[in-house]
């Protein structure tokens, strides 16, 4: 019987198919699953050049419009009687009208996901070349703003999610909210949510993809101090998080070797 524990690992998506015949095989999608927490980052093909961007205040209106086409979310994953639910604690987009619930099955080595409350089909592939231990996660709350956050590690892979201090309003897509923003500063505020994916190397926790392109190449450099975690980034150079929940083998979580 398929379980949350059996799905631990790093996954990539090869296909999204919608009822109107739309097929997406080019969006770069990574789903990192620990037990029970996860993070997911989805970036369309054809990312523009962001080499001029060193921070949020450098984003142009055109930059903002493209960044609003990304998707990303993180939270906890649970089995239901009729499928699995991805419960979003951090979401790059505004909340949707239905829960994120899919029915999962195997076709050979392809994990097939079929939407329960929203019609879609996705194909997923686990990267079997990557270690799956340690697999652990922290649910976090920002010390200064109480924004939600998660830090998920599986082997030498990690994902970090930093939510907004105030949630986005429901009823419109992020792209629509950005298009309706009165000025570029307001659009930047809408995009100030980070979902970053990275690899853990001898030199540190290197970010390789992010909803915030200026974070790519940074060392997340997480540090544990009693009941708090801090990471590189933020106005003060580091951001402090209160630990709300820890799951899995967190004893070696911050080690750079596996």
Secondary structure, 3 states (H helix, E strand, C coil): CCCCHHHCEEEEEEEEEECCCCEECCCEEEEEECCCEEEEEEECCCCCCCCCCCCHHHCCHHHHHHHCCCEEEEEEEEEECCEEEEEEEEECCCCCCCCCEEEEEEECCEEEEEECCCCEEEEEEECCCCCCCCEEEEEEEECCCCCEEEEEEECCEEEEEECCCCCCCCCCCHHHHHHCCCCHHHHHHHCCCEEEEEEEECCEEEEEEECCHHHCCCECCCEEECCEEEEECCCCCEEEEEEEEEEECCCCCCCCCC
